[in-house]
Amino acid sequence: MTSRRDFFGILGAGAALPALAPFPTSASLPPIRADYDMSWVDQVTKPHKVVFDAPEVNDGGAVWRAVLLQEEYQQVYGTFPDQMSMVLVIRHFG
């Protein structure tokens, strides 16, 4: 039977294993398939970027949150809407 100290040592070593895995580089990533329209990515160019993921329309709640965030960023950081790129993803129940 292993001791408690041995058990936690083995557990800690196992938890550290994912950190040793190599990170993928851009050279090892597969190219984007031509049947996907990724042109919107080139339009997200402002210094402040945010994506709102809304699983449902919810009476315009996601749009309201986007407008509210613009106002909050202006109050807190002094930024203006022309300095922000927002992407609103509206999907129906994922």
Buried (B, 14 or more C-beta within 10 A) or exposed (E): EEEEEEEEEEEEEEEEEEEEEEEEEEEEEEEEEEEEEEEEEEEEEBEBEBEBEBEEEEEEEBBEBBEEBBEEBBEEEEBEEEBBBBBEEEEEEE
